[in-house]
Amino acid sequence: MRPNNLLAWFYMVLVGEIWLLILRAVVLIAIFTLIAYGIFSSAAKKPECATGFLYNHGICVIGYDPHKKS
């Protein structure tokens, strides 16, 4: 393998890894933000919904109340 090919390969891998890490960080931040928002918004309304989002057989999703038709 010639040096310029090796450099190009390293650059590709490095940039790919950096973009992967950035994307993963953005997704994790978004998920944690939604979960925190769901906890705080549902804690004001329904205490059982705020404890880990558990409903009877479903999931209480981010402040969404399946029993309340809005």
N, CA, C and O atoms as a Maestro MAE file, in Angstrom:
{
 s_m_m2io_version
 :::
 2.0.0
}

f_m_ct {
 s_m_title
 :::
 protein
 m_atom[280] {
  # First column is atom index #
  i_m_mmod_type
  r_m_x_coord
  r_m_y_coord
  r_m_z_coord
  i_m_residue_number
  s_m_chain_name
  s_m_pdb_residue_name
  s_m_pdb_atom_name
  i_m_atomic_number
  :::
  1 25 0.845 -1.190 0.000 1 A "MET " " N  " 7
  2 3 0.000 0.000 0.000 1 A "MET " " CA " 6
  3 2 0.884 1.245 0.000 1 A "MET " " C  " 6
  4 15 1.804 1.376 0.808 1 A "MET " " O  " 8
  5 25 0.586 2.146 -0.917 2 A "ARG " " N  " 7
  6 3 1.389 3.368 -0.998 2 A "ARG " " CA " 6
  7 2 0.997 4.344 0.111 2 A "ARG " " C  " 6
  8 15 -0.119 4.292 0.629 2 A "ARG " " O  " 8
  9 25 1.920 5.228 0.467 3 A "PRO " " N  " 7
  10 3 1.656 6.131 1.599 3 A "PRO " " CA " 6
  11 2 0.418 7.008 1.396 3 A "PRO " " C  " 6
  12 15 -0.332 7.234 2.346 3 A "PRO " " O  " 8
  13 25 0.191 7.504 0.178 4 A "ASN " " N  " 7
  14 3 -0.964 8.387 -0.001 4 A "ASN " " CA " 6
  15 2 -2.272 7.612 0.153 4 A "ASN " " C  " 6
  16 15 -3.259 8.157 0.648 4 A "ASN " " O  " 8
  17 25 -2.286 6.343 -0.268 5 A "ASN " " N  " 7
  18 3 -3.479 5.522 -0.057 5 A "ASN " " CA " 6
  19 2 -3.707 5.301 1.434 5 A "ASN " " C  " 6
  20 15 -4.839 5.352 1.917 5 A "ASN " " O  " 8
  21 25 -2.613 5.055 2.157 6 A "LEU " " N  " 7
  22 3 -2.715 4.830 3.597 6 A "LEU " " CA " 6
  23 2 -3.247 6.088 4.291 6 A "LEU " " C  " 6
  24 15 -4.110 6.014 5.166 6 A "LEU " " O  " 8
  25 25 -2.710 7.246 3.880 7 A "LEU " " N  " 7
  26 3 -3.176 8.500 4.472 7 A "LEU " " CA " 6
  27 2 -4.651 8.735 4.163 7 A "LEU " " C  " 6
  28 15 -5.416 9.153 5.032 7 A "LEU " " O  " 8
  29 25 -5.041 8.466 2.927 8 A "ALA " " N  " 7
  30 3 -6.444 8.659 2.558 8 A "ALA " " CA " 6
  31 2 -7.338 7.721 3.369 8 A "ALA " " C  " 6
  32 15 -8.420 8.110 3.810 8 A "ALA " " O  " 8
  33 25 -6.877 6.483 3.563 9 A "TRP " " N  " 7
  34 3 -7.664 5.517 4.329 9 A "TRP " " CA " 6
  35 2 -7.799 5.964 5.783 9 A "TRP " " C  " 6
  36 15 -8.882 5.897 6.365 9 A "TRP " " O  " 8
  37 25 -6.672 6.427 6.372 10 A "PHE " " N  " 7
  38 3 -6.726 6.915 7.754 10 A "PHE " " CA " 6
  39 2 -7.661 8.115 7.870 10 A "PHE " " C  " 6
  40 15 -8.434 8.222 8.822 10 A "PHE " " O  " 8
  41 25 -7.581 9.021 6.887 11 A "TYR " " N  " 7
  42 3 -8.441 10.201 6.906 11 A "TYR " " CA " 6
  43 2 -9.905 9.793 6.831 11 A "TYR " " C  " 6
  44 15 -10.744 10.321 7.561 11 A "TYR " " O  " 8
  45 25 -10.207 8.841 5.938 12 A "MET " " N  " 7
  46 3 -11.578 8.380 5.775 12 A "MET " " CA " 6
  47 2 -12.095 7.758 7.072 12 A "MET " " C  " 6
  48 15 -13.207 8.055 7.509 12 A "MET " " O  " 8
  49 25 -11.286 6.898 7.680 13 A "VAL " " N  " 7
  50 3 -11.698 6.236 8.916 13 A "VAL " " CA " 6
  51 2 -11.869 7.261 10.036 13 A "VAL " " C  " 6
  52 15 -12.838 7.205 10.793 13 A "VAL " " O  " 8
  53 25 -10.926 8.197 10.138 14 A "LEU " " N  " 7
  54 3 -10.983 9.204 11.195 14 A "LEU " " CA " 6
  55 2 -12.224 10.075 11.043 14 A "LEU " " C  " 6
  56 15 -12.956 10.294 12.008 14 A "LEU " " O  " 8
  57 25 -12.460 10.573 9.831 15 A "VAL " " N  " 7
  58 3 -13.620 11.430 9.598 15 A "VAL " " CA " 6
  59 2 -14.903 10.639 9.825 15 A "VAL " " C  " 6
  60 15 -15.861 11.150 10.404 15 A "VAL " " O  " 8
  61 25 -14.916 9.384 9.362 16 A "GLY " " N  " 7
  62 3 -16.094 8.546 9.572 16 A "GLY " " CA " 6
  63 2 -16.363 8.333 11.049 16 A "GLY " " C  " 6
  64 15 -17.505 8.436 11.498 16 A "GLY " " O  " 8
  65 25 -15.311 8.034 11.809 17 A "GLU " " N  " 7
  66 3 -15.477 7.818 13.244 17 A "GLU " " CA " 6
  67 2 -15.937 9.099 13.934 17 A "GLU " " C  " 6
  68 15 -16.798 9.061 14.813 17 A "GLU " " O  " 8
  69 25 -15.361 10.230 13.532 18 A "ILE " " N  " 7
  70 3 -15.743 11.499 14.161 18 A "ILE " " CA " 6
  71 2 -17.216 11.793 13.885 18 A "ILE " " C  " 6
  72 15 -17.954 12.197 14.784 18 A "ILE " " O  " 8
  73 25 -17.643 11.584 12.624 19 A "TRP " " N  " 7
  74 3 -19.048 11.837 12.307 19 A "TRP " " CA " 6
  75 2 -19.957 10.875 13.046 19 A "TRP " " C  " 6
  76 15 -21.050 11.248 13.472 19 A "TRP " " O  " 8
  77 25 -19.502 9.624 13.199 20 A "LEU " " N  " 7
  78 3 -20.289 8.637 13.931 20 A "LEU " " CA " 6
  79 2 -20.444 9.070 15.388 20 A "LEU " " C  " 6
  80 15 -21.534 8.983 15.954 20 A "LEU " " O  " 8
  81 25 -19.345 9.538 15.993 21 A "LEU " " N  " 7
  82 3 -19.406 9.977 17.387 21 A "LEU " " CA " 6
  83 2 -20.298 11.205 17.541 21 A "LEU " " C  " 6
  84 15 -21.066 11.305 18.498 21 A "LEU " " O  " 8
  85 25 -20.193 12.139 16.595 22 A "ILE " " N  " 7
  86 3 -21.029 13.341 16.658 22 A "ILE " " CA " 6
  87 2 -22.497 12.965 16.540 22 A "ILE " " C  " 6
  88 15 -23.338 13.461 17.289 22 A "ILE " " O  " 8
  89 25 -22.799 12.076 15.583 23 A "LEU " " N  " 7
  90 3 -24.185 11.655 15.389 23 A "LEU " " CA " 6
  91 2 -24.718 10.947 16.624 23 A "LEU " " C  " 6
  92 15 -25.845 11.187 17.056 23 A "LEU " " O  " 8
  93 25 -23.884 10.062 17.192 24 A "ARG " " N  " 7
  94 3 -24.309 9.324 18.388 24 A "ARG " " CA " 6
  95 2 -24.556 10.292 19.547 24 A "ARG " " C  " 6
  96 15 -25.534 10.150 20.281 24 A "ARG " " O  " 8
  97 25 -23.666 11.276 19.707 25 A "ALA " " N  " 7
  98 3 -23.825 12.242 20.794 25 A "ALA " " CA " 6
  99 2 -25.108 13.052 20.610 25 A "ALA " " C  " 6
  100 15 -25.840 13.287 21.571 25 A "ALA " " O  " 8
  101 25 -25.378 13.475 19.380 26 A "VAL " " N  " 7
  102 3 -26.585 14.265 19.116 26 A "VAL " " CA " 6
  103 2 -27.833 13.447 19.418 26 A "VAL " " C  " 6
  104 15 -28.778 13.948 20.028 26 A "VAL " " O  " 8
  105 25 -27.833 12.180 18.988 27 A "VAL " " N  " 7
  106 3 -28.998 11.319 19.227 27 A "VAL " " CA " 6
  107 2 -29.193 11.091 20.722 27 A "VAL " " C  " 6
  108 15 -30.317 11.159 21.219 27 A "VAL " " O  " 8
  109 25 -28.092 10.818 21.447 28 A "LEU " " N  " 7
  110 3 -28.208 10.585 22.884 28 A "LEU " " CA " 6
  111 2 -28.705 11.832 23.607 28 A "LEU " " C  " 6
  112 15 -29.544 11.740 24.504 28 A "LEU " " O  " 8
  113 25 -28.188 13.001 23.217 29 A "ILE " " N  " 7
  114 3 -28.631 14.248 23.850 29 A "ILE " " CA " 6
  115 2 -30.119 14.467 23.596 29 A "ILE " " C  " 6
  116 15 -30.854 14.875 24.495 29 A "ILE " " O  " 8
  117 25 -30.560 14.192 22.367 30 A "ALA " " N  " 7
  118 3 -31.980 14.367 22.047 30 A "ALA " " CA " 6
  119 2 -32.843 13.413 22.869 30 A "ALA " " C  " 6
  120 15 -33.885 13.808 23.392 30 A "ALA " " O  " 8
  121 25 -32.407 12.156 22.982 31 A "ILE " " N  " 7
  122 3 -33.183 11.168 23.739 31 A "ILE " " CA " 6
  123 2 -33.255 11.559 25.214 31 A "ILE " " C  " 6
  124 15 -34.325 11.518 25.820 31 A "ILE " " O  " 8
  125 25 -32.106 11.941 25.790 32 A "PHE " " N  " 7
  126 3 -32.103 12.320 27.206 32 A "PHE " " CA " 6
  127 2 -32.939 13.577 27.437 32 A "PHE " " C  " 6
  128 15 -33.612 13.698 28.461 32 A "PHE " " O  " 8
  129 25 -32.898 14.512 26.487 33 A "THR " " N  " 7
  130 3 -33.708 15.721 26.618 33 A "THR " " CA " 6
  131 2 -35.190 15.378 26.612 33 A "THR " " C  " 6
  132 15 -35.958 15.905 27.417 33 A "THR " " O  " 8
  133 25 -35.595 14.483 25.693 34 A "LEU " " N  " 7
  134 3 -37.003 14.084 25.627 34 A "LEU " " CA " 6
  135 2 -37.426 13.366 26.898 34 A "LEU " " C  " 6
  136 15 -38.519 13.602 27.412 34 A "LEU " " O  " 8
  137 25 -36.559 12.482 27.412 35 A "ILE " " N  " 7
  138 3 -36.899 11.740 28.629 35 A "ILE " " CA " 6
  139 2 -37.023 12.696 29.817 35 A "ILE " " C  " 6
  140 15 -37.967 12.601 30.602 35 A "ILE " " O  " 8
  141 25 -36.065 13.617 29.944 36 A "ALA " " N  " 7
  142 3 -36.113 14.576 31.047 36 A "ALA " " CA " 6
  143 2 -37.357 15.456 30.929 36 A "ALA " " C  " 6
  144 15 -38.023 15.735 31.926 36 A "ALA " " O  " 8
  145 25 -37.665 15.888 29.713 37 A "TYR " " N  " 7
  146 3 -38.867 16.702 29.503 37 A "TYR " " CA " 6
  147 2 -40.122 15.913 29.859 37 A "TYR " " C  " 6
  148 15 -41.049 16.446 30.469 37 A "TYR " " O  " 8
  149 25 -40.143 14.653 29.479 38 A "GLY " " N  " 7
  150 3 -41.288 13.803 29.804 38 A "GLY " " CA " 6
  151 2 -41.443 13.621 31.300 38 A "GLY " " C  " 6
  152 15 -42.556 13.666 31.823 38 A "GLY " " O  " 8
  153 25 -40.326 13.413 31.992 39 A "ILE " " N  " 7
  154 3 -40.387 13.235 33.444 39 A "ILE " " CA " 6
  155 2 -40.913 14.508 34.106 39 A "ILE " " C  " 6
  156 15 -41.814 14.450 34.942 39 A "ILE " " O  " 8
  157 25 -40.349 15.656 33.730 40 A "PHE " " N  " 7
  158 3 -40.738 16.888 34.407 40 A "PHE " " CA " 6
  159 2 -42.144 17.320 34.036 40 A "PHE " " C  " 6
  160 15 -42.873 17.834 34.885 40 A "PHE " " O  " 8
  161 25 -42.544 17.122 32.776 41 A "SER " " N  " 7
  162 3 -43.881 17.570 32.379 41 A "SER " " CA " 6
  163 2 -44.949 16.642 32.933 41 A "SER " " C  " 6
  164 15 -46.037 17.094 33.292 41 A "SER " " O  " 8
  165 25 -44.649 15.329 33.008 42 A "SER " " N  " 7
  166 3 -45.661 14.404 33.510 42 A "SER " " CA " 6
  167 2 -45.667 14.364 35.034 42 A "SER " " C  " 6
  168 15 -46.668 13.978 35.637 42 A "SER " " O  " 8
  169 25 -44.557 14.760 35.666 43 A "ALA " " N  " 7
  170 3 -44.521 14.781 37.130 43 A "ALA " " CA " 6
  171 2 -45.508 15.816 37.658 43 A "ALA " " C  " 6
  172 15 -46.088 15.642 38.730 43 A "ALA " " O  " 8
  173 25 -45.694 16.887 36.904 44 A "ALA " " N  " 7
  174 3 -46.641 17.911 37.328 44 A "ALA " " CA " 6
  175 2 -48.076 17.421 37.175 44 A "ALA " " C  " 6
  176 15 -48.966 17.862 37.902 44 A "ALA " " O  " 8
  177 25 -48.303 16.504 36.225 45 A "LYS " " N  " 7
  178 3 -49.665 16.052 35.951 45 A "LYS " " CA " 6
  179 2 -49.992 14.729 36.629 45 A "LYS " " C  " 6
  180 15 -50.947 14.639 37.401 45 A "LYS " " O  " 8
  181 25 -49.189 13.696 36.336 46 A "LYS " " N  " 7
  182 3 -49.504 12.356 36.821 46 A "LYS " " CA " 6
  183 2 -48.275 11.745 37.470 46 A "LYS " " C  " 6
  184 15 -47.282 11.512 36.781 46 A "LYS " " O  " 8
  185 25 -48.303 11.478 38.762 47 A "PRO " " N  " 7
  186 3 -47.130 10.909 39.431 47 A "PRO " " CA " 6
  187 2 -46.790 9.507 38.935 47 A "PRO " " C  " 6
  188 15 -45.610 9.201 38.765 47 A "PRO " " O  " 8
  189 25 -47.776 8.647 38.697 48 A "GLU " " N  " 7
  190 3 -47.464 7.287 38.271 48 A "GLU " " CA " 6
  191 2 -46.882 7.266 36.862 48 A "GLU " " C  " 6
  192 15 -46.178 6.330 36.482 48 A "GLU " " O  " 8
  193 25 -47.182 8.298 36.102 49 A "CYS " " N  " 7
  194 3 -46.630 8.373 34.754 49 A "CYS " " CA " 6
  195 2 -45.169 8.789 34.808 49 A "CYS " " C  " 6
  196 15 -44.389 8.433 33.924 49 A "CYS " " O  " 8
  197 25 -44.792 9.537 35.833 50 A "ALA " " N  " 7
  198 3 -43.432 10.055 35.900 50 A "ALA " " CA " 6
  199 2 -42.437 9.003 36.376 50 A "ALA " " C  " 6
  200 15 -41.236 9.130 36.139 50 A "ALA " " O  " 8
  201 25 -42.931 7.967 37.046 51 A "THR " " N  " 7
  202 3 -42.004 6.961 37.568 51 A "THR " " CA " 6
  203 2 -41.686 5.944 36.487 51 A "THR " " C  " 6
  204 15 -42.271 4.862 36.442 51 A "THR " " O  " 8
  205 25 -40.755 6.303 35.619 52 A "GLY " " N  " 7
  206 3 -40.305 5.366 34.600 52 A "GLY " " CA " 6
  207 2 -41.286 5.172 33.469 52 A "GLY " " C  " 6
  208 15 -41.169 4.197 32.727 52 A "GLY " " O  " 8
  209 25 -42.237 6.049 33.308 53 A "PHE " " N  " 7
  210 3 -43.179 6.056 32.189 53 A "PHE " " CA " 6
  211 2 -44.068 4.821 32.129 53 A "PHE " " C  " 6
  212 15 -44.669 4.563 31.087 53 A "PHE " " O  " 8
  213 25 -44.174 4.038 33.222 54 A "LEU " " N  " 7
  214 3 -44.930 2.795 33.112 54 A "LEU " " CA " 6
  215 2 -46.423 3.034 33.280 54 A "LEU " " C  " 6
  216 15 -46.873 3.613 34.269 54 A "LEU " " O  " 8
  217 25 -47.177 2.573 32.294 55 A "TYR " " N  " 7
  218 3 -48.622 2.503 32.418 55 A "TYR " " CA " 6
  219 2 -48.975 1.048 32.664 55 A "TYR " " C  " 6
  220 15 -48.082 0.234 32.901 55 A "TYR " " O  " 8
  221 25 -50.253 0.699 32.614 56 A "ASN " " N  " 7
  222 3 -50.668 -0.666 32.915 56 A "ASN " " CA " 6
  223 2 -49.952 -1.674 32.028 56 A "ASN " " C  " 6
  224 15 -49.135 -2.459 32.510 56 A "ASN " " O  " 8
  225 25 -50.255 -1.655 30.737 57 A "HIS " " N  " 7
  226 3 -49.599 -2.589 29.823 57 A "HIS " " CA " 6
  227 2 -48.825 -1.841 28.753 57 A "HIS " " C  " 6
  228 15 -48.105 -2.453 27.964 57 A "HIS " " O  " 8
  229 25 -48.964 -0.537 28.718 58 A "GLY " " N  " 7
  230 3 -48.266 0.237 27.704 58 A "GLY " " CA " 6
  231 2 -47.198 1.098 28.320 58 A "GLY " " C  " 6
  232 15 -46.785 0.888 29.460 58 A "GLY " " O  " 8
  233 25 -46.759 2.065 27.559 59 A "ILE " " N  " 7
  234 3 -45.731 2.979 28.043 59 A "ILE " " CA " 6
  235 2 -46.304 4.385 27.997 59 A "ILE " " C  " 6
  236 15 -46.932 4.788 27.017 59 A "ILE " " O  " 8
  237 25 -46.081 5.109 29.056 60 A "CYS " " N  " 7
  238 3 -46.476 6.511 29.055 60 A "CYS " " CA " 6
  239 2 -45.383 7.282 28.332 60 A "CYS " " C  " 6
  240 15 -44.305 7.500 28.885 60 A "CYS " " O  " 8
  241 25 -45.651 7.692 27.111 61 A "VAL " " N  " 7
  242 3 -44.621 8.285 26.274 61 A "VAL " " CA " 6
  243 2 -44.595 9.790 26.484 61 A "VAL " " C  " 6
  244 15 -45.599 10.473 26.283 61 A "VAL " " O  " 8
  245 25 -43.459 10.291 26.882 62 A "ILE " " N  " 7
  246 3 -43.111 11.712 26.932 62 A "ILE " " CA " 6
  247 2 -44.333 12.615 27.159 62 A "ILE " " C  " 6
  248 15 -44.716 13.395 26.287 62 A "ILE " " O  " 8
  249 25 -44.924 12.490 28.331 63 A "GLY " " N  " 7
  250 3 -46.028 13.371 28.676 63 A "GLY " " CA " 6
  251 2 -47.326 13.062 27.956 63 A "GLY " " C  " 6
  252 15 -48.282 13.831 28.061 63 A "GLY " " O  " 8
  253 25 -47.387 11.947 27.222 64 A "TYR " " N  " 7
  254 3 -48.613 11.587 26.505 64 A "TYR " " CA " 6
  255 2 -49.470 10.699 27.382 64 A "TYR " " C  " 6
  256 15 -48.999 9.683 27.892 64 A "TYR " " O  " 8
  257 25 -50.725 11.074 27.558 65 A "ASP " " N  " 7
  258 3 -51.635 10.301 28.397 65 A "ASP " " CA " 6
  259 2 -52.641 9.587 27.509 65 A "ASP " " C  " 6
  260 15 -53.500 10.245 26.921 65 A "ASP " " O  " 8
  261 25 -52.569 8.260 27.387 66 A "PRO " " N  " 7
  262 3 -53.482 7.548 26.490 66 A "PRO " " CA " 6
  263 2 -54.932 7.599 26.943 66 A "PRO " " C  " 6
  264 15 -55.833 7.429 26.122 66 A "PRO " " O  " 8
  265 25 -55.183 7.830 28.232 67 A "HIS " " N  " 7
  266 3 -56.556 7.861 28.724 67 A "HIS " " CA " 6
  267 2 -57.206 9.217 28.483 67 A "HIS " " C  " 6
  268 15 -58.432 9.331 28.454 67 A "HIS " " O  " 8
  269 25 -56.384 10.235 28.312 68 A "LYS " " N  " 7
  270 3 -56.917 11.582 28.119 68 A "LYS " " CA " 6
  271 2 -56.968 11.889 26.627 68 A "LYS " " C  " 6
  272 15 -55.931 11.908 25.963 68 A "LYS " " O  " 8
  273 25 -58.146 12.125 26.103 69 A "LYS " " N  " 7
  274 3 -58.291 12.475 24.690 69 A "LYS " " CA " 6
  275 2 -58.157 13.987 24.571 69 A "LYS " " C  " 6
  276 15 -58.997 14.741 25.063 69 A "LYS " " O  " 8
  277 25 -57.093 14.411 23.914 70 A "SER " " N  " 7
  278 3 -56.890 15.855 23.797 70 A "SER " " CA " 6
  279 2 -57.175 16.307 22.374 70 A "SER " " C  " 6
  280 15 -57.061 17.494 22.069 70 A "SER " " O  " 8
  :::
 }
 m_bond[279] {
  # First column is bond index #
  i_m_from
  i_m_to
  i_m_order
  :::
  1 1 2 1
  2 2 3 1
  3 3 4 2
  4 3 5 1
  5 5 6 1
  6 6 7 1
  7 7 8 2
  8 7 9 1
  9 9 10 1
  10 10 11 1
  11 11 12 2
  12 11 13 1
  13 13 14 1
  14 14 15 1
  15 15 16 2
  16 15 17 1
  17 17 18 1
  18 18 19 1
  19 19 20 2
  20 19 21 1
  21 21 22 1
  22 22 23 1
  23 23 24 2
  24 23 25 1
  25 25 26 1
  26 26 27 1
  27 27 28 2
  28 27 29 1
  29 29 30 1
  30 30 31 1
  31 31 32 2
  32 31 33 1
  33 33 34 1
  34 34 35 1
  35 35 36 2
  36 35 37 1
  37 37 38 1
  38 38 39 1
  39 39 40 2
  40 39 41 1
  41 41 42 1
  42 42 43 1
  43 43 44 2
  44 43 45 1
  45 45 46 1
  46 46 47 1
  47 47 48 2
  48 47 49 1
  49 49 50 1
  50 50 51 1
  51 51 52 2
  52 51 53 1
  53 53 54 1
  54 54 55 1
  55 55 56 2
  56 55 57 1
  57 57 58 1
  58 58 59 1
  59 59 60 2
  60 59 61 1
  61 61 62 1
  62 62 63 1
  63 63 64 2
  64 63 65 1
  65 65 66 1
  66 66 67 1
  67 67 68 2
  68 67 69 1
  69 69 70 1
  70 70 71 1
  71 71 72 2
  72 71 73 1
  73 73 74 1
  74 74 75 1
  75 75 76 2
  76 75 77 1
  77 77 78 1
  78 78 79 1
  79 79 80 2
  80 79 81 1
  81 81 82 1
  82 82 83 1
  83 83 84 2
  84 83 85 1
  85 85 86 1
  86 86 87 1
  87 87 88 2
  88 87 89 1
  89 89 90 1
  90 90 91 1
  91 91 92 2
  92 91 93 1
  93 93 94 1
  94 94 95 1
  95 95 96 2
  96 95 97 1
  97 97 98 1
  98 98 99 1
  99 99 100 2
  100 99 101 1
  101 101 102 1
  102 102 103 1
  103 103 104 2
  104 103 105 1
  105 105 106 1
  106 106 107 1
  107 107 108 2
  108 107 109 1
  109 109 110 1
  110 110 111 1
  111 111 112 2
  112 111 113 1
  113 113 114 1
  114 114 115 1
  115 115 116 2
  116 115 117 1
  117 117 118 1
  118 118 119 1
  119 119 120 2
  120 119 121 1
  121 121 122 1
  122 122 123 1
  123 123 124 2
  124 123 125 1
  125 125 126 1
  126 126 127 1
  127 127 128 2
  128 127 129 1
  129 129 130 1
  130 130 131 1
  131 131 132 2
  132 131 133 1
  133 133 134 1
  134 134 135 1
  135 135 136 2
  136 135 137 1
  137 137 138 1
  138 138 139 1
  139 139 140 2
  140 139 141 1
  141 141 142 1
  142 142 143 1
  143 143 144 2
  144 143 145 1
  145 145 146 1
  146 146 147 1
  147 147 148 2
  148 147 149 1
  149 149 150 1
  150 150 151 1
  151 151 152 2
  152 151 153 1
  153 153 154 1
  154 154 155 1
  155 155 156 2
  156 155 157 1
  157 157 158 1
  158 158 159 1
  159 159 160 2
  160 159 161 1
  161 161 162 1
  162 162 163 1
  163 163 164 2
  164 163 165 1
  165 165 166 1
  166 166 167 1
  167 167 168 2
  168 167 169 1
  169 169 170 1
  170 170 171 1
  171 171 172 2
  172 171 173 1
  173 173 174 1
  174 174 175 1
  175 175 176 2
  176 175 177 1
  177 177 178 1
  178 178 179 1
  179 179 180 2
  180 179 181 1
  181 181 182 1
  182 182 183 1
  183 183 184 2
  184 183 185 1
  185 185 186 1
  186 186 187 1
  187 187 188 2
  188 187 189 1
  189 189 190 1
  190 190 191 1
  191 191 192 2
  192 191 193 1
  193 193 194 1
  194 194 195 1
  195 195 196 2
  196 195 197 1
  197 197 198 1
  198 198 199 1
  199 199 200 2
  200 199 201 1
  201 201 202 1
  202 202 203 1
  203 203 204 2
  204 203 205 1
  205 205 206 1
  206 206 207 1
  207 207 208 2
  208 207 209 1
  209 209 210 1
  210 210 211 1
  211 211 212 2
  212 211 213 1
  213 213 214 1
  214 214 215 1
  215 215 216 2
  216 215 217 1
  217 217 218 1
  218 218 219 1
  219 219 220 2
  220 219 221 1
  221 221 222 1
  222 222 223 1
  223 223 224 2
  224 223 225 1
  225 225 226 1
  226 226 227 1
  227 227 228 2
  228 227 229 1
  229 229 230 1
  230 230 231 1
  231 231 232 2
  232 231 233 1
  233 233 234 1
  234 234 235 1
  235 235 236 2
  236 235 237 1
  237 237 238 1
  238 238 239 1
  239 239 240 2
  240 239 241 1
  241 241 242 1
  242 242 243 1
  243 243 244 2
  244 243 245 1
  245 245 246 1
  246 246 247 1
  247 247 248 2
  248 247 249 1
  249 249 250 1
  250 250 251 1
  251 251 252 2
  252 251 253 1
  253 253 254 1
  254 254 255 1
  255 255 256 2
  256 255 257 1
  257 257 258 1
  258 258 259 1
  259 259 260 2
  260 259 261 1
  261 261 262 1
  262 262 263 1
  263 263 264 2
  264 263 265 1
  265 265 266 1
  266 266 267 1
  267 267 268 2
  268 267 269 1
  269 269 270 1
  270 270 271 1
  271 271 272 2
  272 271 273 1
  273 273 274 1
  274 274 275 1
  275 275 276 2
  276 275 277 1
  277 277 278 1
  278 278 279 1
  279 279 280 2
  :::
 }
}
